[in-house]
Amino acid sequence: MAACPTGCAPAARFCQKLNRLKTLDEDMMATSLKRCLSTLDLTLMGVGGMVGSGLYVLTGTVAKEIVGPAIIISFIFAGFASLLAAFCYAEFGARIPKTGSAYMFTYVSVGEIWAFLIGWNVILENMIGGAATARAWSGYLDSIFNHAIQNYTETHIMQWNVPFLAHYPDILAAGILLFAMFFISFGVQVSSYLNHIFSTISMVVIAFILIFGFVLAEPANWSPKEGGFAPFGLSGILAGSATCFYAFVGFDVIASSSEEAKNPQKAIPIATAISLGLAAAAYILVSTVLTLMVPWHSLDPNSALADAFFRRGYSWAGIIVAVGSICGMNTVLLCSLFSLPRTVYAMAEDGLFFHIFARVNPVTKVPVIAILVFGTLMAIMALIFDLEALVQFLSIGTLLAYTFVAASIIVLRFQPEKASSKGTASTSPNPTVDPALSESQTINEDRGELKQYESFSDKLQLVERQRTSERHGAGQLKAFWEPYLGRMLRDFEPGEVVAFCVVILIISSVSFCVVLVYGNGQLYLPLWSYALLLVIFGLAYVLSLALIWMHEPQAKSKTFQVPLVPLTPAASILINVFLMMKLSFLTWIRFTVWIAIGLCVYFGYGIWHSKEGLRELQPKDMAARYVVLPSGSLVETVQSVQPEGQADMAHHISSSSDSTVEESTGRR
């Protein structure tokens, strides 16, 4: 590779800063948090994060306004799309059991600025999601009492008519968030215990809905007389899938809890699979029962399930459903308040966010300052913003996080394994660099030859030797394709071609979806250009995917791995990008403004306090030594260099000790 001209060296160093990767500790299980969550705890957290307001509010809204009884198919499609993203989260959660979820996964494999932006958006999405759930919780309870709470607030407290704000302050929604925040701050075991109670009640109520609902089912409600099974056609089913997808976004609370799991390597994949399966079954079966009990066009969007039982003459059943809905929404609130502070904590721990949020309470072992500050902000949002205004700003950050996590899976899977210097360091417990040493030296150990090199030219020769000896390692071309593409790609480092193809994969996915969604409408493309662009971007997507597949992946890991890589994460990227294109224009405006604020925070604070940036300063006072083991593999060790004033003294002492050792050896 050609050297960068002197003029562009500062720009190259700046880009390296933005794309530096997080260095993981050797002991992945070490943490200042408390590892106390079992597989059951994580499973119930996942169920609680997914089965809440979506089941009791979203189901009725989508069935009445978007898709009709075919909401069943919409939930099947949405569940499949969520499964692809869940696979990626499960592999990362098992492989890197650290809190931070999508932020941490992106930091390890893609780069610092991208990780910050993902974490920045996940923070806002959790805040909006928690506030929206609190608003839905308040509205559901208010509807049971015939909107008495709203009427009292508007009459005796206050109301306002301000764009993008609610007509009245929802004190009940803010109060429930502050109440939940109070319990969350007592520790992860208290949070898990409360989640167990609410999740159990919610699942019992769901079982009641299914059993009693199928007894009251009337197949005539799916008949052509009532509009048929799919009154809005295929377009309605796809639009419904885009909306129903957001019902499953809560599963990432499992990955956020990986640093507090007892056995994350096994618990994270199992809990993700079971919780997603239970949530998908609940959504599909409940939507079936709901549309069979009453005609889909007569559903009440605010409280569809409870209203359906009331209209069939079973008011007592409607009260049971209302209790279950409140418990289900409580679990979503707990999960939002649980995962949000941990993302903030992970960013602050890495130096990218204000360090005060990295403080962990020594008794409860939770980031209590992050919980209190962001829980209060969430309560303020629930107090003043309307539910509709909150929902329309939701989910773009979640979809962006899913996209980057899927891309990170591909990049990480085709990266060469990093050799550990642990064994090499043990051969020299107190290493110091001696200027009088020759440029290369030979040490006999364990009947093998251990060669050490300190010159950069020797390092380059050894790297070339390593390439030859490990020609078919991870990130390199498979043997079958070497005669065809080997000459063209020989100058690239292992994994570089794959990373470049991932970028092309994302760009082609975005371009393909833009043309597909907006080509016939807003862009007014002629049919021939519309079809041509789809073919071009589709071919770019397929070719980049094929080129990735031609490279060697990493060896099988003991932890869970996503099947059919790169196909599975590539499909997840395409689906996530398509769903992002279906979001409203106001959502994209919010996204742009929030990203701009995040960039100000990063360049004003994060880039200067990054722990990875502080690690980059260490090589100025360190020296690298390149060691070839008897097996032929290359290991790089880093050794301390003493200041000049102490170097001569150290050299003198070292020479004296060496002569002493030689004399003692001679006497023997």
C-alpha positions as CSV (number, residue, x, y, z in Angstrom):
1,M,0.0,0.0,0.0
2,A,1.3,3.4,-0.9
3,A,2.4,5.7,1.9
4,C,0.2,8.8,2.6
5,P,1.7,12.1,1.4
6,T,2.9,14.4,4.2
7,G,0.0,16.8,3.6
8,C,-2.7,14.3,4.3
9,A,-1.0,12.7,7.3
10,P,-3.0,14.8,9.9
11,A,-6.3,13.9,8.1
12,A,-5.3,10.2,8.1
13,R,-4.5,10.4,11.9
14,F,-7.9,12.1,12.5
15,C,-9.8,9.4,10.6
16,Q,-7.9,6.7,12.6
17,K,-9.1,8.4,15.8
18,L,-12.7,8.3,14.6
19,N,-12.5,4.6,13.7
20,R,-10.4,3.2,16.5
21,L,-11.8,0.0,18.0
22,K,-12.4,-0.8,21.7
23,T,-9.8,-3.0,23.3
24,L,-11.4,-5.7,25.4
25,D,-10.0,-6.9,28.7
26,E,-8.6,-10.5,28.8
27,D,-11.1,-11.3,31.6
28,M,-14.4,-10.7,29.9
29,M,-16.4,-11.7,33.0
30,A,-14.7,-9.0,35.2
31,T,-17.2,-6.2,36.0
32,S,-18.1,-3.6,38.6
33,L,-21.7,-4.6,38.2
34,K,-23.3,-7.6,39.9
35,R,-23.6,-10.9,38.0
36,C,-26.8,-12.4,39.4
37,L,-29.2,-12.9,36.6
38,S,-30.2,-16.4,35.5
39,T,-31.6,-17.6,32.2
40,L,-35.1,-17.4,33.6
41,D,-34.5,-13.8,34.7
42,L,-33.2,-12.8,31.2
43,T,-36.1,-14.6,29.5
44,L,-38.7,-12.8,31.6
45,M,-37.0,-9.5,30.9
46,G,-37.1,-10.2,27.2
47,V,-40.8,-11.1,27.4
48,G,-41.5,-8.1,29.5
49,G,-39.7,-5.8,27.1
50,M,-41.7,-7.1,24.1
51,V,-45.2,-8.0,25.5
52,G,-46.7,-4.8,26.8
53,S,-48.3,-1.8,25.2
54,G,-47.8,-3.4,21.8
55,L,-50.1,-6.3,22.7
56,Y,-52.8,-4.2,24.3
57,V,-52.7,-1.0,22.2
58,L,-50.8,-1.7,19.0
59,T,-52.7,-4.8,18.0
60,G,-56.1,-3.0,17.9
61,T,-54.7,0.1,16.1
62,V,-53.0,-1.9,13.3
63,A,-55.9,-4.3,12.8
64,K,-58.4,-1.5,12.4
65,E,-56.5,1.2,10.5
66,I,-53.8,-0.6,8.5
67,V,-54.3,-4.3,7.7
68,G,-57.5,-5.9,9.2
69,P,-57.5,-9.6,10.3
70,A,-54.4,-10.2,8.1
71,I,-52.5,-8.6,11.0
72,I,-51.6,-12.3,11.8
73,I,-49.5,-12.4,8.6
74,S,-48.0,-9.0,9.5
75,F,-46.9,-10.3,12.9
76,I,-45.3,-13.4,11.2
77,F,-43.3,-11.3,8.9
78,A,-42.3,-8.9,11.7
79,G,-41.3,-11.8,13.9
80,F,-39.1,-13.2,11.2
81,A,-37.4,-9.8,10.7
82,S,-36.9,-9.5,14.4
83,L,-35.5,-13.0,14.6
84,L,-32.7,-12.1,12.1
85,A,-31.7,-9.1,14.3
86,A,-32.0,-11.2,17.5
87,F,-29.6,-13.8,16.1
88,C,-27.0,-11.0,15.8
89,Y,-27.6,-9.6,19.3
90,A,-27.4,-13.2,20.7
91,E,-24.0,-13.9,19.2
92,F,-22.5,-10.6,20.4
93,G,-24.1,-10.9,23.8
94,A,-22.6,-14.4,24.3
95,R,-19.3,-13.5,22.8
96,I,-18.8,-10.0,24.5
97,P,-20.7,-10.2,27.8
98,K,-20.5,-6.4,28.4
99,T,-23.3,-3.9,29.0
100,G,-24.1,-1.4,26.3
101,S,-25.7,-3.7,23.7
102,A,-25.5,-2.3,20.2
103,Y,-23.1,0.5,21.3
104,M,-20.6,-2.0,22.6
105,F,-21.0,-4.3,19.6
106,T,-20.3,-1.5,17.2
107,Y,-17.4,-0.2,19.2
108,V,-15.6,-3.5,19.2
109,S,-15.9,-4.2,15.4
110,V,-16.7,-1.0,13.4
111,G,-15.3,2.1,15.1
112,E,-15.6,4.7,17.8
113,I,-17.7,7.5,16.2
114,W,-20.2,5.0,14.8
115,A,-20.5,3.4,18.2
116,F,-21.1,6.7,19.9
117,L,-23.8,7.7,17.4
118,I,-25.5,4.3,17.8
119,G,-25.4,4.6,21.6
120,W,-26.6,8.2,21.3
121,N,-29.6,7.1,19.4
122,V,-30.3,4.1,21.6
123,I,-30.5,6.5,24.5
124,L,-33.1,8.7,22.9
125,E,-35.1,5.6,21.7
126,N,-35.2,4.2,25.2
127,M,-36.3,7.6,26.6
128,I,-39.0,8.0,23.9
129,G,-40.1,4.3,24.3
130,G,-40.4,4.6,28.1
131,A,-42.3,7.9,27.9
132,A,-44.7,6.6,25.2
133,T,-45.4,3.5,27.2
134,A,-46.1,5.6,30.3
135,R,-48.5,7.7,28.2
136,A,-50.2,4.5,26.9
137,W,-50.4,3.2,30.4
138,S,-52.0,6.4,31.6
139,G,-54.5,6.5,28.7
140,Y,-55.5,2.8,29.2
141,L,-56.2,3.3,32.8
142,D,-58.0,6.6,32.1
143,S,-60.3,4.9,29.5
144,I,-61.4,2.4,32.2
145,F,-62.7,5.3,34.3
146,N,-64.3,7.0,31.4
147,H,-61.5,9.6,31.0
148,A,-62.2,11.0,34.5
149,I,-58.4,11.7,35.1
150,Q,-58.0,13.7,31.9
151,N,-61.2,15.7,32.5
152,Y,-60.1,16.5,36.1
153,T,-56.6,17.6,35.0
154,E,-57.9,19.9,32.2
155,T,-60.5,21.4,34.5
156,H,-58.7,21.9,37.8
157,I,-55.0,21.9,37.0
158,M,-54.1,23.2,33.5
159,Q,-54.2,22.7,29.8
160,W,-52.4,24.2,26.8
161,N,-52.6,24.3,23.1
162,V,-49.0,24.2,21.9
163,P,-47.9,22.3,18.7
164,F,-46.2,18.9,19.3
165,L,-47.2,19.0,23.0
166,A,-50.1,17.3,24.7
167,H,-53.3,19.2,25.5
168,Y,-52.7,18.7,29.2
169,P,-49.8,17.5,31.5
170,D,-50.0,13.8,32.1
171,I,-49.1,13.8,35.8
172,L,-50.1,10.1,36.1
173,A,-47.6,9.0,33.3
174,A,-44.8,11.0,34.9
175,G,-45.6,9.7,38.3
176,I,-45.5,6.1,37.3
177,L,-42.1,6.6,35.7
178,L,-40.7,8.3,38.8
179,F,-42.1,5.5,40.9
180,A,-40.5,2.8,38.7
181,M,-37.2,4.7,38.7
182,F,-37.2,4.6,42.5
183,F,-37.5,0.8,42.5
184,I,-34.9,0.3,39.7
185,S,-32.3,2.3,41.7
186,F,-32.4,-0.4,44.4
187,G,-30.5,-2.9,42.3
188,V,-30.8,-5.4,39.6
189,Q,-32.3,-8.1,41.9
190,V,-35.2,-5.8,42.9
191,S,-35.8,-4.9,39.2
192,S,-35.8,-8.6,38.3
193,Y,-38.2,-9.5,41.1
194,L,-40.7,-6.8,40.1
195,N,-40.4,-7.9,36.5
196,H,-41.1,-11.5,37.5
197,I,-44.3,-10.5,39.2
198,F,-45.6,-8.3,36.4
199,S,-44.6,-10.7,33.7
200,T,-46.2,-13.7,35.4
201,I,-49.5,-11.8,35.8
202,S,-49.4,-10.6,32.2
203,M,-48.8,-14.1,30.9
204,V,-51.6,-15.5,33.0
205,V,-54.0,-12.8,31.6
206,I,-52.8,-13.6,28.0
207,A,-53.6,-17.3,28.6
208,F,-57.0,-16.2,29.8
209,I,-57.6,-14.1,26.8
210,L,-56.7,-16.9,24.4
211,I,-58.8,-19.6,26.1
212,F,-61.9,-17.4,26.7
213,G,-61.5,-15.5,23.4
214,F,-61.5,-18.7,21.3
215,V,-64.7,-19.7,23.1
216,L,-66.3,-16.5,22.0
217,A,-64.8,-16.5,18.5
218,E,-67.1,-16.1,15.5
219,P,-65.5,-17.1,12.1
220,A,-68.1,-14.8,10.4
221,N,-66.0,-11.8,11.4
222,W,-63.5,-12.9,8.7
223,S,-66.2,-13.3,6.1
224,P,-66.5,-11.0,3.0
225,K,-69.5,-9.5,4.6
226,E,-67.2,-7.9,7.2
227,G,-64.5,-7.0,4.6
228,G,-62.7,-10.3,4.4
229,F,-59.4,-11.5,5.8
230,A,-57.1,-9.0,4.0
231,P,-59.3,-5.9,3.2
232,F,-56.2,-3.7,2.5
233,G,-54.4,-6.3,0.3
234,L,-50.7,-7.0,0.2
235,S,-49.7,-3.3,0.6
236,G,-51.7,-3.3,3.9
237,I,-49.9,-6.4,5.1
238,L,-46.5,-5.0,4.4
239,A,-47.4,-1.7,6.0
240,G,-48.7,-3.6,9.0
241,S,-45.4,-5.6,9.2
242,A,-43.4,-2.3,9.3
243,T,-45.5,-1.2,12.3
244,C,-45.7,-4.6,14.0
245,F,-41.9,-4.9,13.8
246,Y,-41.7,-2.3,16.6
247,A,-43.6,-4.7,19.0
248,F,-40.5,-6.9,19.1
249,V,-37.8,-4.3,19.7
250,G,-37.6,-5.0,23.5
251,F,-35.5,-8.1,23.1
252,D,-32.3,-6.0,23.2
253,V,-32.8,-5.6,27.0
254,I,-31.3,-9.1,27.2
255,A,-28.1,-8.1,25.5
256,S,-28.0,-5.0,27.7
257,S,-28.1,-7.2,30.8
258,S,-25.2,-9.5,29.6
259,E,-22.7,-7.9,32.1
260,E,-25.1,-8.9,34.9
261,A,-25.8,-12.5,33.8
262,K,-24.3,-15.4,35.6
263,N,-23.5,-17.4,32.5
264,P,-23.9,-15.1,29.5
265,Q,-22.4,-17.5,27.0
266,K,-25.4,-19.9,27.4
267,A,-28.0,-17.7,28.9
268,I,-28.1,-14.9,26.3
269,P,-28.9,-17.1,23.2
270,I,-31.4,-19.3,25.1
271,A,-33.2,-16.3,26.7
272,T,-33.3,-14.5,23.4
273,A,-34.8,-17.4,21.5
274,I,-37.4,-18.4,24.1
275,S,-38.6,-14.8,24.8
276,L,-38.8,-14.0,21.1
277,G,-40.8,-17.2,20.4
278,L,-43.2,-16.5,23.3
279,A,-43.7,-12.9,22.3
280,A,-44.4,-13.9,18.6
281,A,-46.8,-16.6,19.6
282,A,-48.6,-14.2,22.0
283,Y,-49.0,-11.5,19.3
284,I,-50.2,-13.9,16.6
285,L,-52.7,-15.8,18.8
286,V,-54.0,-12.6,20.5
287,S,-54.6,-10.8,17.2
288,T,-56.4,-14.0,15.9
289,V,-58.7,-14.0,18.9
290,L,-59.3,-10.2,18.8
291,T,-60.4,-10.2,15.1
292,L,-62.6,-13.3,15.6
293,M,-64.4,-11.9,18.7
294,V,-65.6,-8.6,17.1
295,P,-65.4,-7.2,13.5
296,W,-62.0,-5.7,12.9
297,H,-63.5,-2.4,11.7
298,S,-65.3,-1.8,15.0
299,L,-62.3,-2.2,17.3
300,D,-61.4,0.5,19.8
301,P,-57.8,1.5,19.1
302,N,-57.1,2.7,22.6
303,S,-58.2,-0.4,24.5
304,A,-59.1,-3.0,21.9
305,L,-59.0,-6.2,24.0
306,A,-60.8,-4.9,27.1
307,D,-63.4,-3.2,24.9
308,A,-64.0,-6.5,22.9
309,F,-64.9,-8.3,26.1
310,F,-67.1,-5.4,27.3
311,R,-69.0,-5.5,24.0
312,R,-69.6,-9.2,24.2
313,G,-71.2,-8.7,27.6
314,Y,-68.4,-9.9,29.8
315,S,-67.4,-6.7,31.7
316,W,-65.7,-8.7,34.4
317,A,-63.4,-10.2,31.7
318,G,-62.7,-6.7,30.4
319,I,-61.5,-5.7,33.9
320,I,-59.1,-8.7,34.0
321,V,-57.7,-7.8,30.7
322,A,-57.3,-4.2,31.9
323,V,-55.3,-5.4,34.9
324,G,-53.1,-7.6,32.6
325,S,-52.5,-4.7,30.2
326,I,-51.3,-2.4,33.1
327,C,-49.0,-5.2,34.3
328,G,-47.7,-5.7,30.8
329,M,-47.0,-2.0,30.4
330,N,-45.2,-2.0,33.7
331,T,-42.7,-4.6,32.5
332,V,-42.0,-2.4,29.4
333,L,-41.4,0.6,31.7
334,L,-39.0,-1.4,33.9
335,C,-37.1,-2.7,30.9
336,S,-36.7,0.8,29.4
337,L,-35.5,2.2,32.7
338,F,-33.2,-0.9,33.1
339,S,-31.4,-0.8,29.8
340,L,-31.2,3.0,29.3
341,P,-28.9,3.8,32.2
342,R,-26.6,0.8,31.3
343,T,-26.1,2.2,27.8
344,V,-25.2,5.5,29.4
345,Y,-22.9,3.8,31.9
346,A,-21.1,1.9,29.1
347,M,-20.4,5.1,27.1
348,A,-19.3,7.0,30.2
349,E,-17.1,4.1,31.3
350,D,-15.3,4.3,27.9
351,G,-14.8,8.1,28.3
352,L,-17.2,9.0,25.4
353,F,-19.8,10.4,27.7
354,F,-19.6,12.4,31.0
355,H,-17.7,10.4,33.5
356,I,-20.2,11.1,36.4
357,F,-22.6,8.6,34.8
358,A,-20.0,5.8,35.1
359,R,-20.3,5.8,38.9
360,V,-21.7,2.7,40.4
361,N,-23.4,2.6,43.8
362,P,-21.2,0.4,46.0
363,V,-24.2,-1.2,47.7
364,T,-26.7,-1.8,45.0
365,K,-24.1,-2.2,42.2
366,V,-26.1,-0.1,39.7
367,P,-25.3,3.2,37.9
368,V,-27.6,5.1,40.2
369,I,-26.8,8.6,38.8
370,A,-27.6,7.6,35.3
371,I,-30.9,6.0,36.5
372,L,-32.0,9.2,38.4
373,V,-31.0,11.7,35.7
374,F,-32.4,9.9,32.6
375,G,-35.4,8.5,34.5
376,T,-36.3,12.1,35.4
377,L,-35.8,13.2,31.7
378,M,-38.1,10.4,30.6
379,A,-40.7,11.5,33.1
380,I,-40.6,15.0,31.8
381,M,-41.1,13.8,28.3
382,A,-44.1,11.8,29.4
383,L,-45.5,14.8,31.2
384,I,-45.5,17.2,28.3
385,F,-45.5,15.2,25.0
386,D,-48.5,13.6,23.4
387,L,-48.4,9.8,22.7
388,E,-48.8,10.4,19.0
389,A,-45.9,12.9,18.9
390,L,-43.7,10.4,20.8
391,V,-44.5,7.4,18.6
392,Q,-43.8,9.2,15.4
393,F,-40.2,9.9,16.6
394,L,-39.8,6.3,17.6
395,S,-37.8,3.4,16.1
396,I,-35.4,5.0,13.6
397,G,-32.5,4.7,16.1
398,T,-33.5,1.1,16.9
399,L,-33.5,0.1,13.2
400,L,-30.1,1.9,12.8
401,A,-28.7,0.0,15.7
402,Y,-30.0,-3.3,14.3
403,T,-28.3,-2.4,10.9
404,F,-24.9,-1.7,12.5
405,V,-25.1,-4.8,14.7
406,A,-25.7,-7.0,11.7
407,A,-22.9,-5.3,9.8
408,S,-20.6,-5.8,12.8
409,I,-21.3,-9.5,12.8
410,I,-20.0,-9.8,9.3
411,V,-16.9,-7.7,10.0
412,L,-16.1,-9.5,13.2
413,R,-16.7,-13.0,11.7
414,F,-14.2,-12.4,8.9
415,Q,-11.5,-10.7,11.0
416,P,-8.3,-12.7,11.7
417,E,-8.0,-14.0,15.2
418,K,-5.8,-11.7,17.4
419,A,-2.9,-13.5,18.9
420,S,-2.5,-13.2,22.6
421,S,0.7,-12.0,24.0
422,K,0.1,-13.5,27.4
423,G,2.4,-16.4,27.0
424,T,5.1,-14.3,25.5
425,A,5.0,-11.7,28.3
426,S,5.4,-14.5,30.8
427,T,8.9,-15.3,29.4
428,S,10.2,-12.0,30.6
429,P,8.5,-10.8,33.8
430,N,10.4,-7.5,34.0
431,P,11.2,-6.5,30.4
432,T,13.3,-3.4,29.7
433,V,14.7,-2.3,26.4
434,D,18.4,-2.3,26.3
435,P,20.0,0.0,23.6
436,A,23.1,-2.2,23.5
437,L,21.2,-5.3,22.5
438,S,21.6,-6.4,18.9
439,E,18.7,-5.9,16.5
440,S,17.7,-9.5,16.6
441,Q,18.4,-12.2,19.1
442,T,17.7,-15.8,19.6
443,I,16.4,-17.5,22.7
444,N,16.1,-21.2,23.2
445,E,13.1,-22.2,25.2
446,D,11.2,-25.4,25.5
447,R,13.5,-27.0,22.9
448,G,12.2,-24.5,20.2
449,E,13.6,-21.4,18.7
450,L,12.0,-18.1,19.8
451,K,13.1,-15.3,17.5
452,Q,12.7,-11.7,18.5
453,Y,13.0,-8.7,16.2
454,E,12.9,-5.0,16.9
455,S,13.4,-3.4,13.5
456,F,10.4,-2.5,11.4
457,S,11.9,-4.0,8.2
458,D,12.2,-7.4,10.0
459,K,8.6,-7.0,11.1
460,L,7.5,-6.6,7.5
461,Q,9.4,-9.8,6.5
462,L,7.8,-11.7,9.3
463,V,4.3,-10.4,8.4
464,E,4.9,-11.7,4.9
465,R,6.1,-15.0,6.3
466,Q,3.0,-15.2,8.4
467,R,0.8,-14.6,5.4
468,T,2.5,-17.5,3.6
469,S,2.2,-19.8,6.5
470,E,-1.5,-18.9,7.2
471,R,-2.6,-18.3,3.6
472,H,-6.1,-19.6,4.3
473,G,-6.7,-17.9,7.7
474,A,-9.8,-15.9,8.6
475,G,-10.5,-12.9,6.4
476,Q,-8.5,-14.3,3.4
477,L,-9.7,-15.8,0.2
478,K,-10.7,-19.4,0.2
479,A,-8.4,-21.8,-1.6
480,F,-10.8,-22.4,-4.5
481,W,-11.0,-18.7,-5.4
482,E,-7.2,-17.9,-5.2
483,P,-6.4,-18.7,-8.8
484,Y,-9.2,-16.3,-10.0
485,L,-9.0,-13.4,-7.5
486,G,-5.7,-13.9,-5.6
487,R,-3.6,-11.7,-7.8
488,M,-6.1,-8.9,-7.6
489,L,-6.6,-9.0,-3.8
490,R,-3.1,-10.0,-2.6
491,D,-2.2,-6.5,-1.4
492,F,-5.0,-6.3,1.1
493,E,-4.7,-7.2,4.7
494,P,-7.0,-10.1,6.0
495,G,-10.5,-8.7,6.5
496,E,-10.0,-5.5,4.6
497,V,-11.9,-6.7,1.5
498,V,-14.8,-7.9,3.7
499,A,-15.0,-4.6,5.5
500,F,-15.1,-2.8,2.1
501,C,-17.8,-5.2,0.9
502,V,-19.9,-4.5,4.0
503,V,-19.8,-0.8,3.2
504,I,-20.9,-1.5,-0.4
505,L,-23.6,-3.8,1.0
506,I,-25.1,-1.0,3.2
507,I,-24.8,1.6,0.4
508,S,-26.5,-0.7,-2.2
509,S,-29.2,-1.6,0.4
510,V,-30.0,2.0,1.0
511,S,-30.0,2.9,-2.7
512,F,-32.2,-0.1,-3.6
513,C,-34.7,0.7,-0.9
514,V,-34.8,4.4,-1.8
515,V,-35.6,3.5,-5.4
516,L,-38.1,0.8,-4.4
517,V,-40.0,3.0,-1.9
518,Y,-39.8,6.4,-3.5
519,G,-39.1,5.6,-7.2
520,N,-42.7,5.6,-8.5
521,G,-43.9,8.3,-6.1
522,Q,-41.8,11.2,-5.0
523,L,-38.9,10.6,-7.5
524,Y,-41.2,10.3,-10.5
525,L,-38.9,7.8,-12.3
526,P,-39.8,6.4,-15.7
527,L,-40.5,2.7,-15.6
528,W,-37.3,1.8,-17.5
529,S,-35.0,3.8,-15.2
530,Y,-36.9,2.5,-12.2
531,A,-36.2,-1.1,-13.2
532,L,-32.6,-0.4,-14.3
533,L,-31.7,1.2,-11.0
534,L,-33.2,-1.7,-9.1
535,V,-31.2,-4.2,-11.2
536,I,-27.9,-2.2,-10.7
537,F,-28.3,-1.8,-6.9
538,G,-29.6,-5.4,-6.6
539,L,-26.5,-6.7,-8.4
540,A,-24.2,-4.6,-6.3
541,Y,-25.8,-6.1,-3.2
542,V,-25.5,-9.7,-4.5
543,L,-21.9,-9.3,-5.7
544,S,-20.7,-7.8,-2.5
545,L,-22.4,-10.6,-0.6
546,A,-20.8,-13.2,-2.9
547,L,-17.4,-11.6,-2.4
548,I,-17.7,-11.8,1.3
549,W,-18.7,-15.4,1.1
550,M,-15.5,-16.2,-0.9
551,H,-13.4,-15.4,2.2
552,E,-12.6,-17.7,5.1
553,P,-14.6,-17.0,8.3
554,Q,-13.3,-17.5,11.8
555,A,-13.2,-21.0,13.2
556,K,-16.3,-22.3,15.1
557,S,-16.7,-20.7,18.5
558,K,-17.9,-22.4,21.6
559,T,-20.4,-19.7,22.1
560,F,-23.5,-19.2,20.0
561,Q,-23.0,-18.1,16.4
562,V,-25.4,-16.6,13.8
563,P,-26.2,-19.3,11.2
564,L,-25.7,-18.7,7.4
565,V,-23.3,-15.8,7.7
566,P,-23.1,-13.5,5.7
567,L,-26.6,-14.2,4.4
568,T,-28.5,-13.8,7.6
569,P,-27.0,-10.5,8.7
570,A,-27.2,-9.2,5.1
571,A,-30.9,-10.0,5.0
572,S,-31.4,-8.2,8.3
573,I,-29.6,-5.1,6.9
574,L,-31.9,-5.0,3.9
575,I,-35.0,-5.4,5.9
576,N,-34.0,-2.8,8.5
577,V,-33.1,-0.3,5.8
578,F,-36.5,-0.9,4.1
579,L,-38.4,-0.3,7.3
580,M,-36.4,2.9,7.9
581,M,-37.5,4.2,4.5
582,K,-41.1,3.7,5.5
583,L,-40.8,6.1,8.4
584,S,-42.2,9.6,8.2
585,F,-40.4,12.8,7.2
586,L,-40.7,14.2,10.7
587,T,-38.9,11.2,12.1
588,W,-35.9,11.8,9.7
589,I,-35.8,15.5,10.8
590,R,-35.7,14.4,14.5
591,F,-32.9,11.9,13.6
592,T,-30.9,14.6,11.8
593,V,-31.2,17.1,14.7
594,W,-30.4,14.5,17.4
595,I,-27.3,13.3,15.4
596,A,-26.1,16.9,15.1
597,I,-26.4,17.3,18.9
598,G,-24.6,14.0,19.4
599,L,-21.7,15.1,17.1
600,C,-21.3,18.2,19.2
601,V,-21.1,16.1,22.4
602,Y,-18.6,13.7,20.8
603,F,-16.3,16.3,19.3
604,G,-16.6,18.6,22.4
605,Y,-16.1,15.9,25.0
606,G,-15.9,12.3,23.9
607,I,-13.0,12.4,21.5
608,W,-10.8,14.1,24.1
609,H,-11.7,11.8,27.0
610,S,-11.9,8.4,25.1
611,K,-10.0,5.7,27.0
612,E,-8.9,4.3,23.6
613,G,-7.4,7.7,22.8
614,L,-5.4,7.6,26.1
615,R,-4.2,4.1,25.2
616,E,-2.9,5.5,21.9
617,L,-0.5,7.8,23.8
618,Q,1.2,4.8,25.4
619,P,3.3,3.7,22.3
620,K,5.3,7.0,22.7
621,D,6.7,5.5,25.9
622,M,6.7,1.9,24.7
623,A,8.7,-0.3,22.4
624,A,7.3,-3.1,20.3
625,R,9.1,-6.4,19.9
626,Y,8.0,-8.9,17.2
627,V,8.4,-12.5,18.2
628,V,8.3,-15.6,16.0
629,L,7.3,-18.7,17.9
630,P,8.5,-22.1,16.9
631,S,5.2,-22.7,15.2
632,G,5.9,-19.8,12.8
633,S,3.2,-17.5,14.2
634,L,3.9,-13.8,14.8
635,V,3.3,-12.3,18.3
636,E,3.8,-8.6,19.1
637,T,4.8,-7.7,22.6
638,V,5.0,-4.2,24.1
639,Q,7.7,-3.3,26.6
640,S,8.4,-0.2,28.6
641,V,11.1,2.3,27.6
642,Q,12.8,4.1,30.4
643,P,13.6,7.9,30.2
644,E,17.1,8.8,28.9
645,G,18.4,9.8,32.3
646,Q,17.5,6.4,33.6
647,A,18.3,4.4,30.5
648,D,22.1,4.6,31.0
649,M,21.8,3.6,34.6
650,A,19.5,0.7,33.7
651,H,22.0,-0.3,31.0
652,H,24.9,-0.2,33.5
653,I,22.9,-2.2,36.1
654,S,21.8,-4.7,33.4
655,S,25.4,-5.1,32.2
656,S,26.6,-5.7,35.7
657,S,23.9,-8.2,36.4
658,D,24.6,-10.0,33.1
659,S,28.3,-10.3,34.0
660,T,27.4,-11.5,37.4
661,V,25.2,-14.2,35.9
662,E,27.9,-15.2,33.5
663,E,30.4,-15.5,36.3
664,S,28.1,-17.6,38.4
665,T,27.3,-19.8,35.3
666,G,31.0,-20.2,34.7
667,R,31.7,-21.3,38.3
668,R,29.0,-24.0,37.9
